Amino acid sequence: MEKVKVSNVGTGNLVIAPVSLKHNTVFSWVLPTNSLPPGASANIEISYSPIAYALDSDELSIGSNDPNNSLVLVPVIGAGS
């Protein structure tokens, strides 16, 4: 399992939504909360469950109400064994 840290460095509540995988592949994610007060952080946990010996990739899309960064794209890669 890997983690992506989301932090609120602003002065208002950060609403994290929507969060999705582009291809909805062998990766899954869990976000413990979708609202962060100023100064708070949360980890999006990303799990990988390969079904074959292969290289897998996807893209985690993290949307929010941040006026400067309303969408962040995170590449995810795993190698099945």
Helices and strands as residue ranges (DSSP letters): E 2-7, E 14-21, E 27-30, E 35-36, E 41-48, E 55-64, E 71-79
